Amino acid sequence: MLTAGALLLSVLWTSVAWPAFAQQPAAFSSATAGQAPPAGWRLQPIPSVARQTRFDLVEDDGRTVLRARADDAAASLRHAISVDPARTPLLRWRWKTDRVLAKADMASKAGDDYAARLYVFFDRTPAQMSFGERALYRIGRARYGDQLPAAALSYVWDNRQPVGTLRDNAYTGFVKMVVASTGKAREGQWVSLSRDVAADYRRAFGGEPPRITGVAVAVDTDNTGESTITWFGDIRFEPAGAVP
């Protein structure tokens, strides 16, 4: 398996391995620049990758944000939560990148790199899958064990696909890629985003979404060998119709 697949499964493993109690991911803005990310966020390095994405807190326009620096590197930062998407389906966040990856390709394993990723993990059971999905899930679990998720959305900053594009991850259909930002036009600028994760789940997997068990942020460039720096602001789940 390519190292991008190692990133994917590494992130997914932590989402199912740790208990989730927090109702929101800890806000980066609640911490002080130069210190470790706030409690709840944990680094997931990838032993098979020579270089790891580096995460630290910095000040940007008077607020503390998370900075991720990847130079032919991969790693993730993840947070266990317990969120009811029926009550708070609206996911809000902001991100900024200095460089969109030129050689990334959503359709291939070799191109499975992104300047920014935000994963949302769901507590989906086999009973909520189709017959074909259950068969594929059994095969996947036999190969990867608890590393394989039952359902995850991965919001990405892509280099070419239009916003709203939905497709299977290059490694597994149990992770659906959703393009939240695209292209180079907003490089170097903060982009504020909101997604209805319940609606995205229905479109991706069908049926009503189960409880959300975790989120993760990642920047990976190990397949393409490129370099980029991306900043993440606070990540929040809010009721539908909530005013920003």
N, C-alpha and C positions, 0 to 999 in steps of 0.2 A: 504494500500500500504506500502511496505517495505521502509525503509529509503533510500536505494539506489535509489529507484524510486523517492523519494522526491528530491534527489540530481539532478537526470536527469531533472525532470520537473522544478526545481528551476533554473537550468542553462538555460533551454530552454525559460523560461518565460522572462528572462532578454534580451535574444537575439531578441525578437520581441517587447519588450516594450519600448526600447530606440532608438532614432534616430541614424543613422550611418553616420558619415561624414569623419572620418579618412580613408586615403587610405592604411595605414599600422598600425598594432598594435604598440603602443609606445614601444621602445626598453628598456628592463631592463638595458642594459649596459649604457644607457644615464643618469641613476640616480646614486645616491651615496648610498653605502652600509649603512645600518642602518636607512635610510629614508623610507618614504612610496613609494610604487610602482609609476611609472610615471603616469601623468595625462592620463585618458582614461581607466585605469584599475580600476575595482570596485569589492569589495568583495561581494559575495552573500552567506551569512550564511543560515543555514537551521534550523528554529525554532524547528522542531520536533526531531532534533538530539542533544543529550546531549553535545557532544564534537564537536567542529568545527576544521577543518583543519586550521593550522596557516601558514600564508604567510608572508615572510619578505625578504628584500634584503640583500644579503651577498656578500662578495668578494671571488672569487674563481680564483686562478691563474691570479690575476691582473685584473679581469673583474667583474663587478657587475652582479649577476644573481639572479633569484627568487628561494627562498627555500620554500618548502611546507612540513610541518610536520603533519602527521596524526597518531593518537593513538586512535584506535576505534572511528574514527572521519570522518567527511565529510564536504566539502564546496568547492566553486569554486571561481575563479577570472576571470572576463570576460571583454571583450573590444568590443565595437561596431565599425564596419568599413563599408566601401562601396568599394568593390573590384570587378572588372570585370574579371571573370575567363577566358574569351577568350583572354584577354591581358596579364594577369599575373597568369597562372594556376599552377605555381610551388611553392609549400609550402615548406619552409626550416625552420628547427628548430633543437635544440639539447636538450637532457635531460640526466639526470643521476639519478639513484636511488640506495640507499644503500641496499634495500631488495625488491625483487619481492614477491608478496603475494602468500603464499603456498596454501591457501584454496579458492582462487578465482575460479569461474567457469562461463565462458561466457554464458553457456547454461541455467543458472538458475537465477531467480530473487534473490534468497538468496546468490548467489555468485557474484553478479554484483558489484564487487570492483576491483580497479586497482591501481597499484603503480603510474601510470601516465596516464592522459587522455589529449588530445587536441581536442576540438570540433571545427568544421567549420559549420556555419549555412548559409542556402541558402534561397533566397526569392522566393520560389516555389509557384505557384498558383494552385488552383484546376483544372484549364484548362490543366495543364501539367501532371495531374494524370490520371491513368486508371479509368474506371468506378468503379471497385472494391475498388481502393484506395480512391476515392471520398466518397464512402459509409462509409468506415472505418474512414475516416477523419471527416465526419459529426458526427459519433458516438463518436469519441474521443473528438471533440470540445464540444459536448454536455456534456461530463463528466468533461473535464479539462479546457474548455474555451481557452483563448489565450495561455495557458501553453503548448499546444501541437504544436510542430513545423510541418511545411510542409515537411522539408527535412534537415537533418544534418548528417554529417560524424563525427564519434568519433574515432580518432586514439588513440590506447592504447598500453601500455606495458603489455602484457599478460604473464601468467605463463606457458602455455603449447601449445597453438595453434601456427602453423607456421606463419612467416611473410607473409603478403598478404592475410591472411584469412579474408573473408568478410561474415558477417552474421547480421541478425536483432538483435537489442538490445532486451534484455529479456523482456522489458516492451512495446516496440512499434516498429513496422516496419518502422516508419518514421525517425528513427535514425538507421543508419547502422554502425556497428562496423568494424573497419579495424585494424588488428594487424600490428603495425609498428615496435615493438621490442618484443622479446619473450625470456623467460627463464632467468636463473641465470648467464650465462657465462659472461655477461657484467656488472654485478652488481659493483657499485663503480667506473665505468668508464663513461666518457662522450661519448654519441652516437650521431653523427651528421646524420640527416635524411633529405630526400627530398621526396615529394609525388606530383604527378600530380593530383591535386584535380579535375580537369575537367575530366580526365580519370576515376578516382575513382567514381565520381558522375555518369558518364555514366554507369559504371559497376553496381553501386548500385541502381540507380533509372531509368536509361534509358533516352535518350534525352540529349540535351545540357544543361549544368548547368546554372541556373539564377544567378543573382548578389549575391555575398557573403555579408552577413549583420553583421557577428560577429564571434569572436573566444572566446574560454574559455579554461582555464587550470584547472585541478582538480586532487586531490588525495583523494580517499575515501576508508576507511577500516572499516566502521561502521557495515557492515553485517558480515564480517569475524572476527572482533575484533582484527585485527592485527595492527602492527605499522610499519611505514616506513617513510623515509625522501627522497624527490625527489627534484632535482634542475632543473630549466628550463632556457635555454638561450633565446636569442632573437628569435622572430618569424617573418618571412618575406614572402611576396608573390612576385615572380619574373617572368619575361617572360620565356617561354619555351627555353631551351638551354642556359640559363644564367650560367656563370662560377661561381662556389662557391667562 
